[in-house]
């Protein structure tokens, strides 16, 4: 499991923190790695497989929900959301 924090320029010399996480799982006994990014604090998290955007998720009323993209399914959405929560609690982001 990898975590990358990147600092990017945002207009007129202001700095923002971009979050990038790697989520590893197995689907039908096949290892899959999803890349999770967040461009701005409190914004949605975008989910990618390889370079393909799969969807976006956000925590709404203490529950992770898919808010855009292809249907990811509730289980995957909740698992990725839980992974993000654990990454925050463990100080990885």
C-alpha positions as MATLAB code, in Angstrom:
seq = 'XXXXXXXXXXXXXXXXXXXXXXXXXXXXXXXXXXXXXXXXXXXXXXXXXXXXXXXXXXXXXXXXXXXXXXXXXXXXXXXXXXXXXXXXXXXXX';
ca = [
       0.000    0.000    0.000;
       1.584    3.256   -1.056;
       0.798    6.801   -0.087;
       1.992    9.915   -1.833;
       1.460   13.470   -0.716;
       2.210   15.999   -3.387;
       2.381   19.756   -3.039;
       1.270   21.650   -6.122;
       1.165   25.299   -7.083;
      -2.355   26.695   -7.154;
      -2.700   30.056   -8.876;
      -0.771   33.122   -7.693;
       1.784   31.158   -5.673;
      -0.687   29.608   -3.218;
       0.043   26.000   -2.259;
      -2.422   23.157   -1.871;
      -1.946   19.548   -0.840;
      -2.943   16.863   -3.342;
      -3.522   13.416   -1.889;
      -2.746   10.240   -3.800;
      -3.261    6.756   -2.339;
      -2.887    3.254   -3.757;
      -5.654    0.815   -2.764;
      -4.887   -2.869   -3.380;
      -7.565   -5.558   -3.425;
      -8.561   -8.776   -5.194;
     -11.568   -9.196   -7.433;
     -12.285  -12.744   -8.627;
      -8.792  -13.801   -7.428;
      -7.198  -11.104   -9.574;
      -5.074   -8.434   -7.849;
      -6.293   -4.924   -8.628;
      -4.747   -1.590   -7.694;
      -6.851    1.550   -7.637;
      -5.353    5.025   -7.430;
      -7.286    7.438   -5.237;
      -6.699   11.177   -5.578;
      -8.106   14.260   -3.924;
      -7.281   17.607   -5.508;
      -8.511   19.946   -2.753;
      -9.322   19.532    0.956;
     -12.963   18.508    1.540;
     -13.499   17.731   -2.151;
     -14.422   14.389   -3.705;
     -11.934   11.540   -4.055;
     -11.422   10.317   -7.630;
     -10.883    6.601   -8.214;
      -8.748    5.348  -11.127;
      -7.800    1.914  -12.401;
      -4.582    2.316  -14.336;
      -5.271    5.597  -16.150;
      -9.036    5.102  -16.471;
     -11.286    7.187  -14.228;
     -13.773    4.847  -12.559;
     -15.753    7.180  -10.317;
     -15.706    9.634   -7.457;
     -16.705    9.201   -3.816;
     -17.337   11.521   -0.884;
     -18.287   11.086    2.744;
     -21.805   12.444    3.180;
     -23.470   12.328    6.619;
     -20.785    9.905    7.901;
     -21.366    7.449    5.021;
     -19.198    6.998    1.942;
     -21.206    7.381   -1.259;
     -20.377    7.325   -4.930;
     -21.142   10.750   -6.377;
     -20.004   10.295   -9.975;
     -18.681    7.984  -12.656;
     -19.459    4.386  -13.529;
     -21.266    2.187  -11.024;
     -18.597    0.973   -8.584;
     -20.954   -0.899   -6.294;
     -21.640   -0.260   -2.639;
     -19.070   -2.762   -1.335;
     -16.158   -1.275   -3.276;
     -17.256    2.273   -2.403;
     -17.432    1.459    1.319;
     -14.137   -0.476    1.265;
     -12.268    2.373   -0.430;
     -13.925    4.880    1.915;
     -12.864    2.812    4.927;
      -9.321    2.676    3.521;
      -9.306    6.484    3.238;
     -10.603    6.819    6.821;
      -7.910    4.414    8.090;
      -5.228    6.305    6.163;
      -6.324    9.528    7.869;
      -6.462    7.916   11.335;
      -3.036    6.323   10.904;
      -1.478    9.620    9.821;
      -0.703    8.538    6.255;
      -2.633   11.574    4.996;
];
